[in-house]
Amino acid sequence: MKAESALITALALFLLTTIQPAISVKLLGYYEFRLREDLPTHIAVEDQDRVWLSLPSRMEVVLFMPKTGEMFAISLPGLPSKILYYEGLVVVALGKAKSVAVIDARTFDVDTLKLKADVVDMYPTKDGIWLALPDVPQVVLFSPLERKVLREVSLNVAAGEGIMAESDGRLWVIDKSYRSLLTVDTASGSVKAYDVGNQTYLLAPAKGGGVWAVTVEGYLIRVTNDLKLAEKVALPAGTVVAPPLLSTDYGSLVYFCRPRNSVGEVFDGSVEEIRLGLMSPWHPTKGPDDTFWFIDITRNGIGVVTISRPPTIRSAWVEKLGDKAFRVFAEVEDREGDVKNVVAVVEQYVGGRLVLNSTFGMGMAQGRAYAGDGNVGIEEGIVKVKVLASDAVNNVAYSHAGNITVKDGVIVGIELKKGEGQGAGIQVYVLVSELLLLIPVVLAVLYVLRKRFYKRK
């Protein structure tokens, strides 16, 4: 059996090396559509069940139902490019037509509005949609609900996508030289310029005001409202960000890179990136609940990525309620605010052997604190208590809460007070249990192989 033991050990070590730290970027889903010769160029997400695609080869916009695969086409009087979903309407820039189309998302009725030049970029705000018209040159604020232009601002705006962003009452655009950022006070109309010092090509709003920009040197820079460089983050070598650069609801940035078929998040100065396999992301857009959707240009499909980090258990502890009763507390935070379950795991040992294993739910007590009550079920031994927290996309974290000493059926002591003994990620905890379950399977396979070997002899 020495060979078998060695194999099991090697297998366990191999699986342990596959443990990865919890990451925020996850591929949620992938949907293929029936188009085979015509590739969509842009995407807008109404909700998880309704996605809109620009199809310039047919002069159409297509409503795609990811779950059922159904598709509905709407003909347009121009070549559709950039597309946005805005309060029950679908707004489409029409190339070579100097106009935008407004489609009612329910009736499919189409209205068009003529403009002074072709629209090369669109950026949605609460007051309407900013349209970039570099050939004029100007940007205009367009109201899809009223079907009219509300405001015109003369600016030397660059001819590209992802070159506008609104943040804290200011509209930011990239100058046509691609070396300066122009900022417009949307109340007064005053314009100021920030010299980047190098070429830049994408913008996204920064949390608390200001803007993020991508430079051709491979950096993300954050410029404040008073035109100061506040932050500079290096992207992975070889990163070419596919337009547009996107922001999450809590202030991080999400980028897609076609050359490496990857997606990354930038948060608190650090970069986290995952590969998308053979998928090549094209013109991503933000959907509901911090999901990000993209067209896969290598196949006729749409990918969906979620950005969600595991909850953080700031502290967990146990307090005695009575001779046999105890209460478990945990302070839980989650960056995205999507905590789903907080559970106490209770393991009761007698003579070092696990005899009872149970869980119970924990509810909100006050602030970020969760609480739940349990009871000891042994006469003498140790009760180990852990807390597990999971979120809406099944990220999980755990922490030790305390060890309860039991004598004569009564709680006599609790070790690991508040703030002590915080654990690592749940991945290791789960994997060890899975390895223990795997060992009998491996032994069974080895037993069968060994019997066959001796039969052949």
N, C-alpha and C positions, 0 to 999 in steps of 0.2 A: 504493500500500500504506500510505499515511500513515493513512488512516481505519482500516484493519485494525489497525495497530500501536496506535493510540490506544484502540481498543476492547479489545484484549487487556490493555493497561495498566490501563484502567478496571476491567475484570473482575478482574484480579489484586488491585487495591486494594480492591475491594468484598469479595472473599473474605477478604482479610487483616483487614478490620474485623469479620468474623464470628467470629474466633478468640475463644474464651472461656477464662478461667482454669479450671484443674481445680477442680471443686467436689466436695463430699462427698455431697450428696444427689442420688440418681438414681432415676428410675422404672424398676423392674426388669420389671414385667409388669402385664397387665390381663386379667381373666377375666370373661366374661359368664356369667350363669346363667339358667335357663329361666323363673324366676318373672317374671311380668309385672304382676300386680296386687297382690301381697303383697311388701312391702319388708322385708328383715331389719333389725333394729335394732342388734344387737350381734354381735361376731365373736370367735372364739377359734381359734388356730392350733395344731394338733397337730404337723404338719410341713408340708413344701412340697407334699405331695400330699393332705392331709386338713385341711379347714377346717370349723369348726362355726359355724352361724348361728342366732340366735334369731329365731323367726317368731311373734310374739304374735298376729297376726291369725288364725292357724290353731291356736294353742296347741301349737306344735311346735318342736322343734329339728331342724335339717337338717344332715346331713353332706354337704359339697360336695367333689367331687374336681376341683380346678382344671384338671388336664391333660386329663381325659376328659370333663368336664361332667356326670358322674354325680351323682345326688342321692339321699339316703336320709333319710326323715322319721321322727322319733320323737315320738309323742304324749305330752303332759304334762298333769298335773292342775292347771294354772294358767297364767298369762300369763308366758312367759319374757322376761327382760330381760337383765341383766348375765350374762355367761357366761365361764367360765375352763376351760382345759385344765390338769389337775393329775395327773401321775404315772399316766397310763393312764385317768383318769376325766375326765368333763365335768361341771362343777358349774354349775348354773343357778339364779339367783334367780327365784322365782315370785311375781309381783305379785298382790296381793289374795288371797293364800293363806297368808301368814305361814309360808313354808317355802322350802326349797331342794331341788332335785332333783339326784341324783348318778347319772350315766349311765356304764355301763361302755362304753368307747370301742370295744370289740371285739364284745361280745355284745349291746349295746344294752339291757341290763337296766336298769331304772329303780328307784331307791329315793328316798323323800322323807323329809325330817326337818322336823317342826313346830318353829317358833320362837315367841318372844313377840311379834314384830312383823314387818312386811315388811322385807326386806333392800333397801337402796338402793345399797349399794356393797360391793365385795369386793376384797381385796388378798391375793395369794398370798405365803407365806413358806415356809421350809424346815420349819417346825413345823405348818403348816396354813394355813387361809385366815381372815383377819380379815373379819368381817361387820359392817356398820354398820346398827344398828337405831335410828334417831333417835326413833321414837315411844315407846321405852321409858323413857328413852334409855340406850343402852349399845352397846358393841362386844363381840363374842364371837369367840373363836378356835375355829374349827370344823375337825375332822379328817375330810376326805372318806374316808380309808382306814378309819377306825374308825366313821364315820357317827355322830359324837357331838360335842357341844360340850365343849371342854377347859377353857375359861376364860371368865369374864364380867367386864367392866370397865365400871362406871357412868361415862358421859361424856356431856356435852351436845354430841353430834356433829351436824354440819350435815346437812341432807337433800339430798344431791347425789352425783353420781358424781365419782370422782377426788379425794375429800376425805381419803383415807388413804394413808400410806406408812410402811414400816418401814425403818429405817436404823441400823446399828451398835447393835443391841440396844434400840432405842427405836421405839415406835409413835407416829407423828405423825398428828393429825387436825385438821380445821378445826372450830372451835367453831361452835355454831348461830347465833351473831351474825355469823359470817363475818369478824370483825375480830381474832380471836385464834387462835393455833395452840396446841394442847394436845399435850404430849409425855408418854408413859407409859414408864417404865423397865420393860421386860418381865420383869425378874428380881424387882425389889422391889415393883412396882406403884405406885410414887410418881408423882404427876402434877404437872407444872409448866406454866405458861402463858406465851406470848410475845405481847405486844400488837403487832399489825402496824401499827396506826395508820390503816389503810384496809381496805376489804373485799378479801378474797382468796378464790379459788374453786377452785384446783387445787394438788395436791402431788405431788412426786416425790423419791425419795431422792437425796441428794448423796453424791458419792464421798468416802470417808473419814469419813462421819458427818454428821449434820445433814440438812436438808431444803431443797428448792427450793419456792417458792410463786409463783403467778401472782396479781398484784394487778389490780384493775379500772382502775388508772391506766396499765396497759400495761407493767409491769415484771416481771422475774423477780428475786426476792430469795432469797438463801441465808442460812439461819439455822443457826448451829452448835448442838452439843449443850448448850453452856453458855448458850444463849439470847442470842447476840449476832448482829447483822447483819454478815455477812462480805462480801457481794457484792450488787450491784444492777446489773442489765442491762436496758437499754431495748429493748423489742421494736419492730419496725417499726410506724409509725403505722397505726392502724385494726385492729391484730391482736386478734382474739377467738379464744382458743384453744379448740378442740373437746376436750371431755374424752375420755380422760385425758391429762395430761402424762406423757411417757414418757422413760425413761433408757436409754442404751446401756451395754454392758458395760464401757466404758472411762471413763464418767463424764460424757459430754455429755448434753444434753437434746434431745429431738425433740418438736416441736409441730405440730399441723395446724390450719389456719385456714380455716373454711368461707366467710366473707365474701369472701376473696380467692382461694379455691380453691388454697391453697398449703401447702407443708410446709417447715419450717425446722429447722436445728440450731443450738444454742447451745454453743459450746466455747471455753474460755479467754477468756470475756468478749466474744466476737464472735458475730454472728448471720449465718447464711447461709441463704437461702431460695430456693426455686424454685416456679414456678407449675405447677399440674397441668392446665392447659388448661380444658376444660369439666367436668372431674371435680370433684365436691363431696364432700370427705372427711367421713365420719361414723363416730364411735366407733372410732378406730384402736386397734390392739393390737400388742404386740411378738411377733414370730415368731423362729425360729431364726436364728443367724448375723447378728444385728443387722439383720434385716429388719423392716419395719413394714407392717402390712396394714390396709386400711380399706375400708369400704363406700362405694360411690359412689351417693349418693342421687339423682343426676340420671338415672342409668341403672341397670339391674340388673347391676351388676358389682362386682368387687373389684380394688382396686389394690394393688400391692406396691412398696414403696420400700426401697432399701438406703442405708445410711450408711457410706461408705467414702472416705477421702481417699487420694490417690496416695502411694506410698512416698516417703520422703525419702532422698536420697543425700547423706550427711553429707560424705563425701570420696571421691575416686577418684584413683588414681595408677598409674603404670607403673614396673616395675623390670626391669632387664636381667638375663637368666639366662645368656646366652652370646652368641656372635657374631651369631646370627640369632634367638635365642629371647628372649621377654620374658614377664613375668607381669603381669596386670592385677588390681588390688585395688579393692574398693569397700566402704565402710561404709554399710550400708543399714538404715534404720529404717522401721517402718510402724505407725501408731497402732493399727490393728486387728489387726496380726500376721498378715495374710493375703498376704504376699509370695509370688508364684507363680514368677516367673522373673527371674533376673538374667543379662544377656547383654552381652558385649563386642562392639562394632561397630568393625571395622578397615577404614579407607580408606587405600589406598596410592597416592600421587601421584608421577608422574615429570614434571618440567618443568611443574608446576602442573596436569597433566591426570590425572584419576582413571583408574587402570589395573586396580586390583584392589579388590574390595569383599567382605568376608566377616564372619561372626559366629561366635562360639563361646560356649557356656554357661559360667557361673561357679557354683561350688559353695561351700558354707559352709567357711570356713577356721578362724576362731576368733571367738567372740563374735558381733558383728554383721557381721564382715568376710566378704566373698565373694572368691574368687580363681579365675582361669582363665589358661591358658597359650596363647600364640600364637607365630607365626614370621613374619619379614619375607620377602617374595617378590620384592623389586626390588633392582636393583644400586645405584641412586643415586636419592635422593628423600626424601619425607617420608611417614611413616606416622602418620595421625591416629587416635587411639583414643578411643572414647566408651563409656559404660556406660549401659545401659537397664535399668530395673527395672519390673516390672508386678505387679499384685496379682490377687486372685481375681475381681474384677469388671472387669478390664482397664483400670484406671487405670494410666497410664504416666508415668514421669519419666526424665530423662536428665541426664548430666553428662559434661563433658570429662574425660578421664583423663590424656592426655598426647600430645605430638607426638614421634615418634621420627625422628631423622635417620640416614639410611643412606648410606654411601659404600663403593664396591667390595664391595657385598653384605654389609657388616658394620654393626652398630649402633654409631654413634660418639657419640651423645648423645640425651638425653631431656629435653624441656622440659615445664613444668607439673608440678611436684612435688606431693606430697601436700598437699591442702587448697587448691590453686590452681585457678582456671579453672572453677568450678562453673557448670553451665548452667541454663537456664530450663526451662519445661515442654516436654514432647515435642510438644505440639500444633503449635507453630511449625515444628519440624523436619519433622514429617509433612506439614504443609500445603504447605510450600515444594516438597517432592517432588511432591505431587499437582498443584500449579500447573504445574510443568514438564511433567507428563504431559498436562495439560489444554490447553496451548498448541497442540500439533498438531491436536487435535480442533477447537478454535475456528477455526484456519486452514482446516481442511478444510470446515467449515460455511460460512465466508466465501467460499471458492473456489466452492462450489456455488451460493451465492446470487448471486455475481458473474456466473457463466456464464448463469444464468437471466435476469439483468438485461440482459445484452448481447444475448441471443436475442430478448427482447421489443423491443429497439431495432431 
